[in-house]
Amino acid sequence: MKHLIAMRHARAAPAERDVARPLSRSGRRDARRMGPALADLGGPFAPSTVLCSASLRTRETWAELAPALAPGIVAVFREDLYLASAGQLAAALQELGDPGCALVLAHEPGLSQLLRRLAGRARPRARVGAARGMGTACFAALALEIPSWDRLDAGCGELVAFRCPADLPLEPGDTPVPG
């Protein structure tokens, strides 16, 4: 069994070139808040490898998340994951060696398409969350019934958790961000 966390980058600010968009102030805050939520998954959902788009906003999201997670996670930044399709994301995952859990940090619409492709089943609460769509800084956790990453295939997983910044309690001094 393998485990996958699929996460969209946090909210980005405008920039001249899309690939160079930095996180907005609220995006940095949301990414920092989602780090402990990822860590709380624990157990088999503790990633040892991160496949991250090379865009500035995904790299900055990873930098904000990483302190809340276990040390020693191998982060691989890949240009081919920038705006990758579900097929491209799946192909990148199929190239993984033997991590028990991987985090893929990328973009829409590829992430939502990947979730629909892989999740043959979903726990009720996770299904309700995923129905909202993969908003910025949201993540989905899937338990995959495969012995190795190269066996990744349609319907092989169960969506067990789906979380977004809006699901987390506000911290003192935080104000909700619409949308």
Number of C-alpha atoms within 10 A of each C-alpha: 13 20 22 24 24 24 29 26 29 32 23 22 15 12 10 7 7 13 16 16 18 22 23 15 12 17 24 22 18 26 26 22 21 25 20 15 20 23 17 13 13 12 9 13 21 21 24 18 20 21 21 26 26 21 23 18 27 29 20 21 30 21 14 20 21 20 12 16 18 12 9 10 15 12 17 13 17 14 13 15 22 22 19 19 20 21 14 16 24 22 14 18 19 15 11 14 11 14 15 18 24 26 25 26 27 29 26 20 15 22 27 20 15 19 23 17 17 21 21 14 16 18 12 12 13 18 17 13 18 23 9 10 15 26 21 20 26 23 27 25 26 26 23 24 16 15 12 17 24 16 13 19 16 14 15 17 26 20 25 17 21 26 22 23 23 15 12 12 9 12 8 6 6 10 9 10 10 5 6
